[in-house]
Structure formats: structure tokens, C-alpha cells
Amino acid sequence: MYAWTVRIGWLCSSGSVFIERHALTVNASLLGRFTFSPEQVIAFEVSPSRLSFLSEVRINHNVPEYPKMITFAGPTDQFLQDARERGFEPRGGA
């Protein structure tokens, strides 16, 4: 689990990110909880954060019910390494 600054659309909240082999869950305290399977994630896109000096991960996904912009700022290198080690690999199509 990671504690992050989560952005859903243009709204920000503190939150947490859980990653397992078959599920990625972003829990944005006041903004909702979003769970993805590997087939629902097209890619992780890393960029400089607008929120802090850290980088952020944007979840490029294909879930029409979820907001298109779901990002979280924090130690992105560690997150990506943990995703690989736990076997969570994006396999979604656009």
C-alpha cells in the first residue's frame, strides 16, 4: 500500500493505492474507490506532478464508468517496480 496524493479529474484528495497480481485499487478518501483488473489498464503514464516535486502516475484505462483522469503523485519508480514484481501488467485495449 502507498499513501499518495490522488487526483480524480481536477479534484485532489489524499488517498492510497493497493496493487496485487489481479487488481489495482485507488482509494481517494472523499472522491471514491476505483479498482482495475490488468485488462482494464491500457498503460501507466509517468510525468512530472503538478501537485508537488514528485512524479505522478496516470492510469490510462478503458473503464467507461470511471473518470478518464485518475492520477496519483508519489514514488513512481517504486510503484512501477512493485507492479512488475507482483505481476500486475496492463493488458487493456483502447
Buried (B, 14 or more C-beta within 10 A) or exposed (E): EBEBBBBBEEEBBEBBBEBEEEEBBBBBEEBBEBEBBBEBBBEBEBEEBEBEEBBBBBBBBEBEEBBEEBBBBBBBEEBBEBBEEEEBEBEBEE
